[in-house]
Amino acid sequence: MFNVNIFTAIIVLIMGIYDMSYAFNRRKQPTNKGGIRAFMALGIIFTIAGIVMIVRVLIK
């Protein structure tokens, strides 16, 4: 398929965790309700993709 660098996988995983923490910390603010679901969805996608990338690098 495609080759993934370990550093790319780590950056994607960190970005996913950061997006989820941003959405989790901003959920109680009444003025910032619009992008919370988007940040949480992106965080989940990036976290899963980062874990899959790390597993693929370690198996290889």
Contacts in CASP RR format, 6 or more apart in sequence:
PFRMAT RR
TARGET T0000
AUTHOR 0000-0000-0000
METHOD contacts of the structure
MODEL  1
MFNVNIFTAIIVLIMGIYDMSYAFNRRKQPTNKGGIRAFMALGIIFTIAG
IVMIVRVLIK
4 53 0 8 1.000
4 56 0 8 1.000
4 57 0 8 1.000
5 57 0 8 1.000
6 54 0 8 1.000
6 57 0 8 1.000
8 53 0 8 1.000
9 50 0 8 1.000
9 53 0 8 1.000
9 54 0 8 1.000
9 56 0 8 1.000
9 57 0 8 1.000
10 50 0 8 1.000
10 54 0 8 1.000
12 46 0 8 1.000
12 49 0 8 1.000
12 50 0 8 1.000
12 53 0 8 1.000
13 46 0 8 1.000
13 47 0 8 1.000
13 50 0 8 1.000
13 51 0 8 1.000
13 53 0 8 1.000
13 54 0 8 1.000
15 43 0 8 1.000
15 46 0 8 1.000
16 42 0 8 1.000
16 43 0 8 1.000
16 44 0 8 1.000
16 45 0 8 1.000
16 46 0 8 1.000
16 47 0 8 1.000
16 50 0 8 1.000
17 43 0 8 1.000
17 47 0 8 1.000
18 43 0 8 1.000
19 39 0 8 1.000
19 40 0 8 1.000
19 42 0 8 1.000
19 43 0 8 1.000
19 46 0 8 1.000
20 39 0 8 1.000
20 40 0 8 1.000
20 43 0 8 1.000
20 44 0 8 1.000
20 47 0 8 1.000
22 39 0 8 1.000
23 35 0 8 1.000
23 36 0 8 1.000
23 37 0 8 1.000
23 39 0 8 1.000
23 40 0 8 1.000
23 43 0 8 1.000
24 40 0 8 1.000
26 32 0 8 1.000
26 36 0 8 1.000
26 39 0 8 1.000
27 36 0 8 1.000
END
